[in-house]
Amino acid sequence: MKKTLVLLSLFILLSFLFSGCQKEGAKAEFTIAVFIPGVVAGSPTYELLVKGVEKAVSSHSGASLKVVEGGFNQGAWEETVTSLASTESYDLIVTSNPAMPEICQNVSKKYPEQKFLILDGHLKGNPSIFTFRFNQMEQAFLAGHFAGLVTSSTLPGATNEHKVGLIVGQTYPDMDRAIRPGFELGIRTAVPDGTLDFRVVGNWYDAAKAAELARDMYDHGADIILTIAGGANQGVITAAKERGRYVSWFDINGYDIAPGVIAGSTEILLDRAAFEKTSLAIEGKLSYGNSEIGGVKEGYVRFVTDDPLYLSNMPEDVRKALSEIVVKIEKGELNLEMPLF
Ligand code: RBF
């Protein structure tokens, strides 16, 4: 009896020690680094990226995540991504913005084993890289159409002039070939004599500069400004409040950020795409080498028409006209292809 007890205790002790050792020495089964080309705070697409990857990691046991902010010195991004790849500790590097495919492609030449998932970017044919982007022609078209409806409305902040603004952090091919033209087309289909005042901040953080630009635009007749400038977006809100005018938000539901000032908001479901594609990568099912695009029909791009602030602040005729154009895109009666570049 005594011998059995001793053996039993020994067994319990050993199994306890063994399980302890396993935990201590256990390597996470799938390690992910998220590289933020900028900073997370204030940048809608990066906030969505982190949210989506975090969700994928927490729903797969054994997966782990490290978020690395690259900051605003764009010239240093490639070096940081290279140093992440050189550690050979990450099964996957996830990142987001249209400049990242080229940077990751360069890193991939030196570290061909390193796998990449890039959101909001486009590249096909590299067996280590998967990209997913959004139909921002559709997204910007909807924002433009809404801005056209607002500037020609009887809203208190709408002047007689049919002028709309767009403030961006910097120019880049997706902006020049999809977002800006989509926005202009949207304005003109709502109000044929609508014009666009387009300004560039020069970076993604200077809210004071953005406020200065926005004040000038409002003072020259713009009733609503679409702002795509990261942390600098806050400056546009400040100016709109001062002038009693409107802001249009991009990428993430923005109504709550400045109720009554953010008149309209589109969103891209980058968090959903990041969750889905990261999950596939963890499960070993992501088809590297390919690229995908998600738009209105696929449910990755939408104008947020069901927010209580939108419903209470926007007149019914504006909401009705906007919903009609959304339906046209959903039904395929209006085709807004992303240009190939
Ligand atoms: N968007 C942000 O909100 N914050 C940024 O810091 C930011 N940096 C960018 C840097 C580069 C080089 C490029 C090409 C785009 C950047 N964007 C940034 C824009 C972002 O990728 C996206 O195009 C817009 O948010 C519209 O969806």
Boltz pocket constraint, residues with backbone or C-beta under 6 A from the ligand:
constraints:
  - pocket:
      binder: B
      contacts: [[A, 37], [A, 38], [A, 39], [A, 42], [A, 43], [A, 44], [A, 45], [A, 74], [A, 96], [A, 97], [A, 98], [A, 99], [A, 120], [A, 169], [A, 172], [A, 174], [A, 204], [A, 228], [A, 229], [A, 230], [A, 231], [A, 250], [A, 251]]
      max_distance: 6.0
